[in-house]
């Protein structure tokens, strides 16, 4: 339903308070929101709609700006600017990449691709659900989970009902059978165990960014069903560790194809390569390589590649 005060296509001071525009250059909004980092954004009428911080949000982009719309005036817009990482100096980040042929091609093809800074719990839960699933399937499972267990969120008239991502406390109170009813299969006990641990503050996801990368990774990997791959996704896409470099089957294939075409290296050597070759923003480089390979391959199958499909 549409709440009073912020009506689409209607002028007025209250409606204006529900919109905000940031001047920004080199920000490819479509590539960023559709690059396998987050799973709750949908396209509609030339924009992107989703739920961030329990608010319905619509985003539109022009060559030099991003405009956001909500239904109720927020006290400020820092929460969304932080989510979109609008403070990133993309040119400075790209300048740290090694000057090699694969990355030059990836940057040329995907320039404007950004990383997001998501809620750590939503990111963790989503990637637990992503195991052996393609992006379209992950979106379906996440949508069902939110619809069944998330708090309702006001949305404009004519939209599907909106829901916040369920908190760890809410999910911790559910049963494994209830979670399996969302279509997540064998992932249900892992998500339930993670929800109960996080609800108890073990680990404290909000404090991960204060720890060294290796320590934060170890804490996440103490959760059932969370290996290095999922841990690094959370560290990169939610906790601000730009040096984290998630390696799933598709990233491994891309690295072998682009950097080791003659003979694939052993897994340990490949990890060592990712930690030393790509610099302080290695995770940004990973995202460019993943999206480049995904889009270069072409076709529906390529666009649906999973972030964590083994």
C-alpha positions as CSV (number, residue, x, y, z in Angstrom):
1,X,0.0,0.0,0.0
2,X,1.1,3.6,-0.5
3,X,1.7,5.6,2.7
4,X,0.6,9.2,2.8
5,X,2.9,12.0,1.9
6,X,5.2,10.5,-0.8
7,X,3.3,9.9,-3.9
8,X,5.0,9.0,-7.2
9,X,4.9,11.7,-9.8
10,X,3.4,14.3,-7.4
11,X,5.2,17.5,-6.5
12,X,5.4,19.0,-3.0
13,X,7.8,19.5,-0.1
14,X,7.0,16.1,1.6
15,X,7.4,14.2,-1.7
16,X,10.6,16.0,-2.4
17,X,11.9,14.9,1.1
18,X,11.4,11.3,-0.1
19,X,13.8,11.8,-3.0
20,X,17.5,12.4,-3.0
21,X,20.0,12.8,-5.9
22,X,23.8,12.3,-5.6
23,X,26.1,13.6,-8.3
24,X,28.3,10.6,-9.1
25,X,30.5,9.6,-12.1
26,X,31.5,6.2,-13.3
27,X,28.7,4.3,-11.4
28,X,27.1,1.6,-13.5
29,X,24.0,1.0,-11.3
30,X,22.6,-1.9,-13.4
31,X,25.9,-3.8,-13.5
32,X,26.4,-3.3,-9.7
33,X,22.9,-4.4,-8.6
34,X,22.9,-7.3,-11.0
35,X,26.4,-8.7,-10.5
36,X,25.7,-11.4,-8.0
37,X,26.4,-9.4,-4.8
38,X,22.8,-8.9,-3.7
39,X,19.7,-10.8,-4.6
40,X,16.7,-8.5,-3.8
41,X,16.8,-5.9,-6.6
42,X,14.4,-6.0,-9.5
43,X,14.0,-3.8,-12.6
44,X,10.9,-1.7,-13.1
45,X,10.3,1.2,-15.5
46,X,13.9,2.1,-16.1
47,X,14.9,1.9,-12.5
48,X,15.8,-0.7,-9.8
49,X,13.6,-1.4,-6.8
50,X,14.5,-3.3,-3.6
51,X,14.4,-3.1,0.2
52,X,17.3,-1.7,2.1
53,X,17.4,-1.2,5.9
54,X,13.7,-2.2,6.0
55,X,12.7,0.6,3.5
56,X,11.4,0.2,0.0
57,X,13.8,2.0,-2.3
58,X,13.7,2.9,-6.0
59,X,17.0,3.9,-7.7
60,X,17.4,5.4,-11.1
61,X,20.7,6.5,-12.8
62,X,21.8,9.1,-15.3
63,X,25.3,9.5,-16.7
64,X,26.3,11.8,-13.8
65,X,23.9,11.1,-10.9
66,X,21.9,8.5,-9.0
67,X,18.5,9.3,-7.6
68,X,16.8,7.5,-4.8
69,X,13.1,7.5,-3.8
70,X,11.5,6.1,-0.6
71,X,8.0,6.3,0.7
72,X,8.6,8.1,4.0
73,X,11.2,10.9,4.4
74,X,14.2,9.4,6.1
75,X,16.1,11.4,8.8
76,X,19.1,11.4,6.4
77,X,20.4,9.5,3.4
78,X,23.7,8.3,4.8
79,X,22.4,4.7,5.2
80,X,21.8,4.4,1.4
81,X,25.0,6.3,0.4
82,X,26.8,3.8,2.6
83,X,25.0,0.8,1.0
84,X,25.9,2.1,-2.5
85,X,29.5,2.9,-1.4
86,X,29.2,6.3,-3.0
87,X,32.3,7.5,-1.2
88,X,34.5,5.1,-3.1
89,X,37.1,6.8,-5.4
90,X,36.7,4.3,-8.3
91,X,39.6,5.8,-10.3
92,X,41.9,5.5,-7.4
93,X,40.8,1.9,-6.8
94,X,41.2,0.9,-10.4
95,X,44.7,2.4,-10.4
96,X,45.8,-0.2,-7.8
97,X,45.0,-3.1,-10.1
98,X,47.9,-4.8,-11.7
99,X,48.5,-3.8,-15.3
100,X,47.8,-7.1,-17.0
101,X,45.8,-7.9,-20.1
102,X,42.8,-9.7,-18.3
103,X,42.1,-6.8,-16.0
104,X,42.6,-4.2,-18.6
105,X,39.9,-5.9,-20.7
106,X,37.6,-6.4,-17.7
107,X,37.9,-2.7,-16.7
108,X,37.3,-1.6,-20.2
109,X,34.2,-3.8,-20.5
110,X,32.7,-3.2,-17.0
111,X,33.9,0.3,-16.0
112,X,31.5,1.7,-13.4
113,X,30.9,-1.6,-11.7
114,X,31.0,-1.0,-7.9
115,X,30.9,-3.0,-4.7
116,X,28.0,-2.7,-2.3
117,X,28.2,-2.5,1.5
118,X,25.3,-4.7,2.6
119,X,23.9,-5.6,5.9
120,X,26.2,-8.3,7.2
121,X,23.4,-10.7,8.3
122,X,21.4,-10.4,5.1
123,X,24.6,-11.0,3.1
124,X,25.7,-14.0,5.2
125,X,22.3,-15.6,5.1
126,X,21.9,-15.0,1.4
127,X,25.3,-16.6,0.6
128,X,24.5,-19.6,2.9
129,X,21.5,-20.1,0.7
130,X,23.5,-19.7,-2.5
131,X,25.4,-22.9,-2.2
132,X,25.1,-24.9,-5.5
133,X,22.4,-22.5,-6.7
134,X,22.2,-20.2,-9.7
135,X,21.5,-16.5,-9.2
136,X,17.8,-16.8,-10.3
137,X,17.2,-19.6,-7.8
138,X,18.9,-17.7,-5.0
139,X,16.6,-14.8,-5.7
140,X,13.6,-17.0,-5.5
141,X,14.6,-18.6,-2.2
142,X,15.5,-15.2,-0.6
143,X,12.2,-13.7,-1.8
144,X,10.2,-16.6,-0.3
145,X,12.2,-16.4,3.0
146,X,11.5,-12.7,3.3
147,X,7.8,-13.1,2.4
148,X,7.3,-15.8,5.0
149,X,9.4,-14.4,7.9
150,X,10.2,-10.8,7.2
151,X,8.4,-7.8,8.6
152,X,6.1,-6.1,6.0
153,X,7.4,-2.9,4.4
154,X,5.2,-0.3,2.8
155,X,5.4,-0.2,-1.0
156,X,3.7,1.9,-3.7
157,X,0.4,1.0,-5.1
158,X,0.6,-1.6,-7.8
159,X,3.7,-3.3,-6.4
160,X,4.1,-6.8,-5.0
161,X,4.0,-6.7,-1.1
162,X,7.4,-5.8,0.3
163,X,9.2,-7.4,3.3
164,X,12.3,-6.7,5.3
165,X,15.0,-9.3,5.4
166,X,14.2,-11.5,8.5
167,X,16.5,-10.8,11.4
168,X,18.6,-13.6,13.0
169,X,16.3,-13.4,16.1
170,X,13.2,-14.1,14.0
171,X,14.8,-16.9,12.1
172,X,16.3,-18.4,15.2
173,X,12.7,-19.0,16.5
174,X,11.7,-21.0,13.4
175,X,12.1,-24.7,12.8
176,X,14.2,-26.5,10.2
177,X,11.0,-27.7,8.6
178,X,9.7,-24.2,8.2
179,X,12.9,-23.1,6.6
180,X,12.9,-26.0,4.2
181,X,9.4,-24.9,3.2
182,X,11.1,-21.9,1.5
183,X,12.8,-24.3,-0.9
184,X,16.3,-24.1,0.6
185,X,16.7,-27.9,1.0
186,X,19.9,-29.0,2.8
187,X,20.8,-25.4,3.5
188,X,18.0,-25.1,6.1
189,X,19.9,-26.5,9.1
190,X,23.0,-24.3,8.2
191,X,20.9,-21.1,8.1
192,X,19.0,-22.0,11.3
193,X,22.3,-22.7,13.1
194,X,23.8,-19.5,11.8
195,X,20.8,-17.5,12.9
196,X,20.9,-18.9,16.4
197,X,24.6,-18.2,16.7
198,X,24.4,-14.7,15.3
199,X,21.3,-13.9,17.5
200,X,23.4,-14.8,20.5
201,X,26.2,-12.5,19.3
202,X,28.6,-15.3,18.3
203,X,30.0,-13.8,16.1
204,X,29.1,-10.2,16.4
205,X,28.7,-9.4,12.7
206,X,28.6,-5.6,13.3
207,X,32.1,-5.7,14.7
208,X,33.8,-7.8,12.1
209,X,35.1,-4.8,10.2
210,X,37.2,-3.9,13.2
211,X,39.2,-7.1,13.2
212,X,42.1,-8.1,10.9
213,X,40.9,-9.9,7.8
214,X,42.2,-13.3,8.7
215,X,40.6,-13.1,12.2
216,X,37.3,-12.0,10.8
217,X,37.4,-14.8,8.2
218,X,38.1,-17.4,10.9
219,X,35.1,-16.1,13.0
220,X,32.7,-16.5,10.0
221,X,34.1,-19.9,9.2
222,X,33.2,-21.1,12.7
223,X,29.6,-21.1,11.6
224,X,28.1,-24.3,10.2
225,X,28.0,-24.3,6.4
226,X,30.3,-21.4,6.0
227,X,33.6,-22.1,4.2
228,X,36.2,-19.6,3.0
229,X,34.2,-18.8,-0.1
230,X,31.1,-17.7,1.7
231,X,33.1,-16.0,4.4
232,X,35.0,-13.9,1.9
233,X,31.7,-12.9,0.2
234,X,30.5,-11.5,3.5
235,X,33.8,-9.8,4.2
236,X,33.9,-8.2,0.7
237,X,30.2,-7.4,0.1
238,X,29.2,-6.4,3.6
239,X,32.1,-5.7,6.0
240,X,34.4,-3.5,3.8
241,X,37.3,-5.9,3.4
242,X,38.4,-5.0,-0.1
243,X,41.3,-7.4,0.0
244,X,38.9,-10.4,0.4
245,X,38.8,-12.4,-2.8
246,X,36.0,-15.0,-2.9
247,X,36.9,-18.0,-5.1
248,X,34.0,-20.1,-6.3
249,X,33.9,-22.4,-9.3
250,X,33.3,-19.6,-11.8
251,X,36.0,-17.3,-10.4
252,X,38.4,-20.3,-10.4
253,X,37.5,-21.0,-14.1
254,X,38.0,-17.3,-15.0
255,X,41.4,-17.2,-13.2
256,X,42.6,-20.4,-14.9
257,X,41.4,-19.3,-18.3
258,X,42.8,-15.7,-18.1
259,X,46.0,-16.3,-16.1
260,X,46.9,-20.0,-16.3
261,X,45.7,-21.1,-19.7
262,X,48.3,-23.9,-20.1
263,X,48.0,-25.6,-16.7
264,X,45.6,-24.9,-13.9
265,X,47.4,-24.4,-10.6
266,X,46.7,-26.3,-7.4
267,X,44.0,-24.7,-5.2
268,X,46.5,-23.6,-2.6
269,X,48.7,-21.9,-5.2
270,X,45.7,-20.2,-6.8
271,X,44.7,-18.8,-3.4
272,X,48.3,-17.5,-2.9
273,X,48.1,-15.9,-6.3
274,X,44.9,-14.0,-5.4
275,X,46.4,-12.8,-2.2
276,X,49.6,-11.4,-3.8
277,X,48.8,-10.4,-7.4
278,X,45.7,-8.1,-7.2
279,X,46.7,-5.6,-4.6
280,X,44.8,-3.9,-1.7
281,X,41.5,-3.9,-3.6
282,X,41.8,-7.5,-4.8
283,X,38.0,-8.0,-4.1
284,X,37.2,-5.2,-6.5
285,X,39.4,-6.9,-9.1
286,X,37.6,-10.2,-8.5
287,X,34.3,-8.6,-9.1
288,X,35.4,-7.1,-12.4
289,X,36.8,-10.4,-13.5
290,X,33.7,-12.4,-12.5
291,X,31.3,-9.9,-14.2
292,X,33.5,-9.7,-17.3
293,X,33.6,-13.5,-17.7
294,X,29.9,-13.7,-16.9
295,X,28.8,-11.1,-19.5
296,X,31.4,-12.0,-22.1
297,X,30.2,-15.6,-22.1
298,X,26.8,-14.3,-23.2
299,X,23.4,-15.9,-23.0
300,X,21.0,-16.7,-20.2
301,X,23.1,-19.5,-18.7
302,X,26.0,-17.1,-18.3
303,X,23.9,-14.4,-16.7
304,X,22.6,-16.9,-14.2
305,X,26.0,-18.1,-13.0
306,X,26.0,-18.6,-9.2
307,X,28.4,-16.8,-6.9
308,X,28.9,-20.0,-4.9
309,X,28.1,-22.9,-7.1
310,X,30.5,-25.8,-6.6
